[in-house]
Amino acid sequence: MLFGEVPYNGFKAPCGVGELLELQVLRIVDVEESDRTGIMKEVGKLIKLRDLSIKSLRQDGKELCSSLEKLTNLQELVVASSRDEMLDVNHPISASSLQSSRWLQFVGRLEEIPPWIRNLQGLERITLSLSNFFKDPVLETLQHLPNLFEIRLLDEAYKGESLCFQAGYFLKLKTLCLVRMERLRRMRVEKGAITGINRLGMDGLLMVEELALGIENLSKLQVLELASTSSKLINKLENIAAESEEENDESSKI
């Protein structure tokens, strides 16, 4: 399946975790159960971390972002708030930080995509869940990340009615997954956009009644996975398949 979920179970970080200087993987720290301010500072000491997951973030984002600046080896980062809390990650991080990052997952409401994400030129995979963006800053920001090959927008990450992939961007994108965005009605792919995509997943997009306008330009698409889609979309796809089968039958008779 293309549709992945972000894990929510976590643990209470032990006191003094920052003294584990050889630690490379730390998941999943439940800030709610830990010394909130203390754990954020402790994380900044773990300069060999490659993989960090934190949940239940509240007003601790400034301390977290300060610590992230020090984690020059970090490749994978997951940060989650509770479903009712704003994800507090919109604090400055220097452009030279997090340059090893390859995979980023945010779970929680965001007023905007943090500006520092634009600096992650090596980022390859991003998952946004519960972000509640109403406008379309998602693609406008992400399209400046030249090495992205996977985008997952899950559970009301975007609450607008249309998404447009502009020509000349996302040229390395291989996988696009759109899940449970109740207001989304239309998608458009301009010619020359996401030309390398080979996997497209759509789940729970009940208002989408047609496949993306311009999908015929995706000549490398190999996997199209649909789940919990509108009956109108399914009927249209069935009609297209039937027409194609009839054309093939006619061709075989000639």
Stockholm file with secondary structure:
# STOCKHOLM 1.0

chainA/1-254         MLFGEVPYNGFKAPCGVGELLELQVLRIVDVEESDRTGIMKEVGKLIKLRDLSIKSLRQDGKELCSSLEKLTNLQELVVASSRDEMLDVNHPISASSLQSSRWLQFVGRLEEIPPWIRNLQGLERITLSLSNFFKDPVLETLQHLPNLFEIRLLDEAYKGESLCFQAGYFLKLKTLCLVRMERLRRMRVEKGAITGINRLGMDGLLMVEELALGIENLSKLQVLELASTSSKLINKLENIAAESEEENDESSKI
#=GR chainA/1-254 SS CCCCCCCCCCBCCCTTGGGCTTCCEEEEEEGGGSCHHHHHHHHTTCTTCSEEEEESCSSCHHHHHHHHTTCTTCCEEEEECCTTSBCCCCSCCCTTTTTTCCEEEEESBCSSCCGGGGGCTTCCEEEEESCCBCSSHHHHHHTTCTTCCEEEEESSSBCSSEEEECTTCCTTCCEEEEECCTTCCEEEECTTSSTTCCEEEEESCTTCCSCCBTGGGCTTCCEEEEESCCHHHHHHHHHHHHHHHHHHHHHHHC
#=GC SS_cons         CCCCCCCCCCBCCCTTGGGCTTCCEEEEEEGGGSCHHHHHHHHTTCTTCSEEEEESCSSCHHHHHHHHTTCTTCCEEEEECCTTSBCCCCSCCCTTTTTTCCEEEEESBCSSCCGGGGGCTTCCEEEEESCCBCSSHHHHHHTTCTTCCEEEEESSSBCSSEEEECTTCCTTCCEEEEECCTTCCEEEECTTSSTTCCEEEEESCTTCCSCCBTGGGCTTCCEEEEESCCHHHHHHHHHHHHHHHHHHHHHHHC
//
